């Protein structure tokens, strides 16, 4: 009996160590690397650029247009056009998927624009001879993000590493969350520049954890278009610009080009008092990754600099506009 159990355990571990994984979700790619299972990754998306080694993995999808060469308005118009005409946003690299022969596909159910969605995953399943397991992650708040860590950790045989990681992340959250703030400034996070979009899903909870009072959006809600009049009515103390997929430098460029000549924007109290910030949304806010915990720390430094002056955050993670 003991010998039989030993054999079962050995072959179970061996099977998990040989598991071939395709990730349709950048945050899942980051997590697989963090859990030490990067050798199992046989395919990732064009958006999987962190950590640096992820760029060396075979690409299984790409965008049908190049957002790097377009303004936020042009990107919005292009996506609207593709949705209206029923055209895909992403192209599937069928040959790389076939070569990958995945045992597990990790996908997402949160946003059809931000990353590969149902159509792309279904196409992958159609072209594969052997049907893999599919794990669909659909996080809408920070608690869901932490739960996703354990879901994937268990799937790939890294449960102990997952538990240790979640414990570490929760400790960092608690360090911010348990501070007895004397005041909670009104915070408005904006997810797109032209047109304005609210920052939904996990961002409102990030703001609340960081000691702010989140405006307009609610925890778990999808992002939506927002008018300048809504911004005026909310009258935020601090505005944080976090366009989906943009880094800090590009966010500043977009805001300068789109908002510098807008009198309604320039008359906002947060703008007049120089309390408008740009953050690296692509790294710390746009994706439901473990780096959203760094995003909480960034928000804490912005909202309560008196409390978190010594808290270390990545260079270039945020700046005043």
FENRA-V806592 format. One record per residue. RES is the residue in one letter. SS is DSSP state (H for helix, E for strand, L for the rest). PHI is phi in whole degrees, 0 to 359 (none if undefined). OMEGA is omega in degrees with one decimal (* if undefined). Layout:
# FENRA-V806592
res:RES ss:SS phi:PHI omega:OMEGA
res:RES ss:SS phi:PHI omega:OMEGA
This chain:
# FENRA-V806592
res:X ss:L phi:none omega:179.7
res:X ss:H phi:297 omega:179.8
res:X ss:H phi:296 omega:179.1
res:X ss:H phi:297 omega:179.0
res:X ss:H phi:297 omega:179.2
res:X ss:H phi:298 omega:178.7
res:X ss:H phi:295 omega:179.1
res:X ss:H phi:298 omega:179.9
res:X ss:H phi:296 omega:-179.0
res:X ss:H phi:299 omega:-177.3
res:X ss:H phi:290 omega:176.4
res:X ss:H phi:294 omega:178.4
res:X ss:H phi:295 omega:-179.5
res:X ss:H phi:298 omega:-179.1
res:X ss:H phi:296 omega:-179.8
res:X ss:H phi:292 omega:179.8
res:X ss:H phi:293 omega:-179.9
res:X ss:L phi:263 omega:-178.1
res:X ss:L phi:303 omega:179.8
res:X ss:L phi:259 omega:-171.1
res:X ss:E phi:241 omega:168.0
res:X ss:E phi:248 omega:-179.4
res:X ss:E phi:250 omega:173.4
res:X ss:L phi:266 omega:-171.7
res:X ss:L phi:223 omega:-178.2
res:X ss:H phi:306 omega:-179.6
res:X ss:H phi:294 omega:176.4
res:X ss:H phi:289 omega:176.4
res:X ss:H phi:299 omega:176.9
res:X ss:H phi:303 omega:-176.6
res:X ss:H phi:293 omega:179.0
res:X ss:H phi:300 omega:175.8
res:X ss:H phi:297 omega:-177.8
res:X ss:H phi:298 omega:-180.0
res:X ss:L phi:277 omega:176.6
res:X ss:L phi:81 omega:-178.4
res:X ss:L phi:246 omega:-175.9
res:X ss:H phi:298 omega:179.2
res:X ss:H phi:294 omega:179.8
res:X ss:H phi:278 omega:-178.2
res:X ss:E phi:285 omega:-179.8
res:X ss:E phi:245 omega:177.8
res:X ss:E phi:187 omega:178.9
res:X ss:E phi:220 omega:-179.7
res:X ss:E phi:269 omega:177.5
res:X ss:L phi:295 omega:-179.9
res:X ss:L phi:271 omega:-179.4
res:X ss:L phi:275 omega:-175.3
res:X ss:L phi:243 omega:177.6
res:X ss:L phi:225 omega:-6.2
res:X ss:L phi:293 omega:-174.1
res:X ss:H phi:305 omega:-177.7
res:X ss:H phi:295 omega:-179.7
res:X ss:H phi:297 omega:-179.7
res:X ss:H phi:294 omega:-178.2
res:X ss:H phi:273 omega:-179.4
res:X ss:L phi:281 omega:179.0
res:X ss:L phi:301 omega:179.1
res:X ss:E phi:272 omega:-179.3
res:X ss:E phi:250 omega:170.0
res:X ss:E phi:214 omega:175.0
res:X ss:E phi:212 omega:178.5
res:X ss:E phi:280 omega:178.8
res:X ss:L phi:280 omega:176.2
res:X ss:L phi:220 omega:-177.6
res:X ss:L phi:258 omega:-177.5
res:X ss:H phi:292 omega:-178.9
res:X ss:H phi:294 omega:-177.5
res:X ss:H phi:261 omega:-172.6
res:X ss:L phi:236 omega:175.2
res:X ss:L phi:281 omega:179.1
res:X ss:H phi:298 omega:177.8
res:X ss:H phi:294 omega:179.7
res:X ss:H phi:296 omega:177.7
res:X ss:H phi:296 omega:179.3
res:X ss:H phi:300 omega:-179.9
res:X ss:H phi:295 omega:-179.6
res:X ss:H phi:294 omega:-179.9
res:X ss:H phi:295 omega:177.3
res:X ss:H phi:299 omega:178.8
res:X ss:H phi:296 omega:-179.6
res:X ss:H phi:296 omega:179.1
res:X ss:H phi:294 omega:-178.4
res:X ss:H phi:294 omega:-176.8
res:X ss:H phi:266 omega:178.0
res:X ss:L phi:74 omega:179.8
res:X ss:L phi:271 omega:-178.4
res:X ss:L phi:287 omega:173.4
res:X ss:L phi:270 omega:-176.8
res:X ss:E phi:237 omega:174.3
res:X ss:E phi:255 omega:-179.6
res:X ss:E phi:267 omega:175.2
res:X ss:L phi:273 omega:-172.0
res:X ss:H phi:297 omega:-176.5
res:X ss:H phi:296 omega:179.2
res:X ss:H phi:293 omega:177.8
res:X ss:H phi:291 omega:178.0
res:X ss:H phi:298 omega:179.4
res:X ss:H phi:296 omega:-177.6
res:X ss:H phi:293 omega:-179.7
res:X ss:L phi:43 omega:-173.0
res:X ss:L phi:290 omega:168.9
res:X ss:L phi:269 omega:-177.2
res:X ss:E phi:220 omega:171.5
res:X ss:E phi:247 omega:175.8
res:X ss:E phi:254 omega:-177.0
res:X ss:E phi:229 omega:-178.4
res:X ss:E phi:225 omega:179.0
res:X ss:L phi:236 omega:-173.2
res:X ss:L phi:268 omega:-172.9
res:X ss:L phi:210 omega:-178.9
res:X ss:L phi:284 omega:-178.1
res:X ss:L phi:266 omega:-171.9
res:X ss:L phi:288 omega:-177.3
res:X ss:L phi:203 omega:-179.1
res:X ss:L phi:306 omega:-169.2
res:X ss:L phi:232 omega:-172.1
res:X ss:H phi:303 omega:-176.3
res:X ss:H phi:300 omega:-178.1
res:X ss:H phi:292 omega:179.0
res:X ss:H phi:293 omega:178.2
res:X ss:H phi:299 omega:178.5
res:X ss:H phi:295 omega:177.5
res:X ss:H phi:299 omega:-179.9
res:X ss:H phi:294 omega:-179.8
res:X ss:H phi:295 omega:-172.3
res:X ss:H phi:268 omega:-179.8
res:X ss:L phi:271 omega:179.0
res:X ss:L phi:291 omega:179.6
res:X ss:L phi:254 omega:-177.2
res:X ss:L phi:285 omega:178.5
res:X ss:L phi:278 omega:169.0
res:X ss:E phi:288 omega:179.1
res:X ss:E phi:234 omega:175.5
res:X ss:E phi:247 omega:-179.7
res:X ss:E phi:259 omega:178.2
res:X ss:E phi:262 omega:-177.8
res:X ss:L phi:222 omega:-177.2
res:X ss:L phi:285 omega:177.9
res:X ss:L phi:233 omega:177.0
res:X ss:L phi:204 omega:-176.3
res:X ss:H phi:295 omega:177.7
res:X ss:H phi:298 omega:176.9
res:X ss:H phi:295 omega:178.3
res:X ss:H phi:299 omega:178.6
res:X ss:H phi:294 omega:177.2
res:X ss:H phi:296 omega:179.4
res:X ss:H phi:298 omega:178.1
res:X ss:H phi:302 omega:-177.9
res:X ss:H phi:288 omega:177.6
res:X ss:H phi:300 omega:-178.9
res:X ss:H phi:288 omega:-179.7
res:X ss:H phi:302 omega:178.7
res:X ss:H phi:293 omega:-179.0
res:X ss:H phi:299 omega:-172.8
res:X ss:L phi:254 omega:176.0
res:X ss:L phi:74 omega:-179.8
res:X ss:L phi:236 omega:-173.5
res:X ss:H phi:297 omega:-179.6
res:X ss:H phi:297 omega:178.3
res:X ss:H phi:295 omega:178.9
res:X ss:H phi:296 omega:179.1
res:X ss:H phi:297 omega:178.6
res:X ss:H phi:296 omega:179.8
res:X ss:H phi:294 omega:179.8
res:X ss:H phi:299 omega:178.2
res:X ss:H phi:300 omega:179.2
res:X ss:H phi:294 omega:-180.0
res:X ss:H phi:294 omega:-179.6
res:X ss:H phi:296 omega:177.9
res:X ss:H phi:297 omega:178.3
res:X ss:H phi:293 omega:177.6
res:X ss:H phi:298 omega:-177.6
res:X ss:H phi:297 omega:178.1
res:X ss:H phi:300 omega:178.5
res:X ss:H phi:275 omega:-169.6
res:X ss:H phi:291 omega:-171.7
res:X ss:L phi:270 omega:177.2
res:X ss:L phi:291 omega:178.6
res:X ss:L phi:271 omega:-176.5
res:X ss:L phi:292 omega:178.6
res:X ss:L phi:286 omega:178.3
res:X ss:L phi:213 omega:178.2
res:X ss:L phi:234 omega:-179.3
res:X ss:L phi:300 omega:177.6
res:X ss:E phi:280 omega:-173.0
res:X ss:E phi:243 omega:172.8
res:X ss:E phi:241 omega:175.8
res:X ss:E phi:259 omega:-176.2
res:X ss:E phi:241 omega:-171.1
res:X ss:E phi:268 omega:177.4
res:X ss:E phi:212 omega:-172.9
res:X ss:L phi:270 omega:-176.6
res:X ss:L phi:218 omega:0.9
res:X ss:L phi:281 omega:175.8
res:X ss:L phi:295 omega:169.6
res:X ss:E phi:231 omega:172.9
res:X ss:E phi:289 omega:172.0
res:X ss:L phi:264 omega:-175.5
res:X ss:L phi:253 omega:178.9
res:X ss:L phi:54 omega:-173.4
res:X ss:L phi:274 omega:-174.5
res:X ss:H phi:297 omega:178.4
res:X ss:H phi:303 omega:177.2
res:X ss:H phi:292 omega:176.3
res:X ss:H phi:301 omega:179.6
res:X ss:H phi:297 omega:-179.0
res:X ss:H phi:297 omega:178.2
res:X ss:H phi:299 omega:-176.8
res:X ss:L phi:280 omega:174.1
res:X ss:L phi:89 omega:177.6
res:X ss:L phi:246 omega:173.7
res:X ss:E phi:256 omega:-175.2
res:X ss:E phi:287 omega:-178.4
res:X ss:L phi:249 omega:170.7
res:X ss:L phi:72 omega:-178.2
res:X ss:L phi:269 omega:180.0
res:X ss:L phi:228 omega:-178.8
res:X ss:L phi:302 omega:176.9
res:X ss:L phi:88 omega:-179.8
res:X ss:L phi:286 omega:170.8
res:X ss:L phi:292 omega:173.0
res:X ss:L phi:294 omega:179.4
res:X ss:L phi:212 omega:176.4
res:X ss:E phi:295 omega:-176.6
res:X ss:L phi:220 omega:-179.3
res:X ss:L phi:269 omega:176.2
res:X ss:H phi:296 omega:178.7
res:X ss:H phi:294 omega:174.9
res:X ss:H phi:295 omega:178.2
res:X ss:H phi:296 omega:179.7
res:X ss:H phi:299 omega:-178.6
res:X ss:H phi:295 omega:179.9
res:X ss:H phi:292 omega:178.1
res:X ss:L phi:50 omega:-176.7
res:X ss:L phi:291 omega:171.0
res:X ss:L phi:285 omega:-178.4
res:X ss:E phi:225 omega:174.4
res:X ss:E phi:247 omega:179.2
res:X ss:E phi:239 omega:-178.9
res:X ss:E phi:272 omega:-178.2
res:X ss:L phi:220 omega:179.8
res:X ss:L phi:302 omega:-175.4
res:X ss:L phi:304 omega:176.7
res:X ss:L phi:87 omega:-178.6
res:X ss:L phi:263 omega:171.8
res:X ss:L phi:269 omega:-175.1
res:X ss:H phi:297 omega:-177.1
res:X ss:H phi:299 omega:-178.4
res:X ss:H phi:291 omega:177.8
res:X ss:H phi:299 omega:178.5
res:X ss:H phi:299 omega:178.6
res:X ss:H phi:301 omega:-179.1
res:X ss:H phi:298 omega:-179.0
res:X ss:H phi:295 omega:179.4
res:X ss:H phi:297 omega:-177.4
res:X ss:H phi:289 omega:-171.7
res:X ss:H phi:266 omega:-168.0
res:X ss:H phi:243 omega:-174.6
res:X ss:L phi:296 omega:-179.7
res:X ss:L phi:255 omega:179.8
res:X ss:L phi:268 omega:-175.1
res:X ss:H phi:297 omega:179.2
res:X ss:H phi:295 omega:178.1
res:X ss:H phi:293 omega:-177.5
res:X ss:H phi:296 omega:-178.6
res:X ss:L phi:270 omega:177.8
res:X ss:L phi:296 omega:-177.0
res:X ss:H phi:299 omega:179.9
res:X ss:H phi:296 omega:178.8
res:X ss:H phi:285 omega:-178.7
res:X ss:H phi:295 omega:-178.7
res:X ss:L phi:265 omega:177.0
res:X ss:L phi:59 omega:176.8
res:X ss:L phi:243 omega:176.5
res:X ss:E phi:242 omega:-173.9
res:X ss:E phi:234 omega:169.7
res:X ss:E phi:247 omega:178.8
res:X ss:E phi:234 omega:175.2
res:X ss:L phi:278 omega:-175.3
res:X ss:H phi:293 omega:-176.7
res:X ss:H phi:299 omega:-178.1
res:X ss:H phi:273 omega:-165.9
res:X ss:H phi:234 omega:-175.7
res:X ss:L phi:224 omega:-172.5
res:X ss:L phi:288 omega:-173.7
res:X ss:L phi:250 omega:177.3
res:X ss:L phi:278 omega:-175.1
res:X ss:L phi:259 omega:178.0
res:X ss:L phi:294 omega:178.3
res:X ss:L phi:283 omega:171.9
res:X ss:H phi:296 omega:177.0
res:X ss:H phi:292 omega:171.5
res:X ss:H phi:296 omega:176.5
res:X ss:H phi:300 omega:176.4
res:X ss:H phi:299 omega:178.9
res:X ss:H phi:294 omega:176.7
res:X ss:H phi:297 omega:178.4
res:X ss:H phi:298 omega:-180.0
res:X ss:H phi:298 omega:178.7
res:X ss:H phi:293 omega:178.7
res:X ss:H phi:288 omega:-172.1
res:X ss:H phi:282 omega:-176.9
res:X ss:L phi:228 omega:-178.8
res:X ss:L phi:299 omega:-179.7
res:X ss:L phi:292 omega:-179.8
res:X ss:L phi:271 omega:-168.3
res:X ss:L phi:237 omega:-179.7
res:X ss:L phi:299 omega:-176.6
res:X ss:L phi:264 omega:179.5
res:X ss:L phi:290 omega:-177.4
res:X ss:L phi:277 omega:172.7
res:X ss:L phi:231 omega:-176.4
res:X ss:L phi:300 omega:176.4
res:X ss:L phi:301 omega:177.5
res:X ss:L phi:76 omega:-177.2
res:X ss:L phi:289 omega:178.4
res:X ss:E phi:201 omega:175.9
res:X ss:E phi:198 omega:173.1
res:X ss:E phi:288 omega:175.1
res:X ss:L phi:269 omega:*
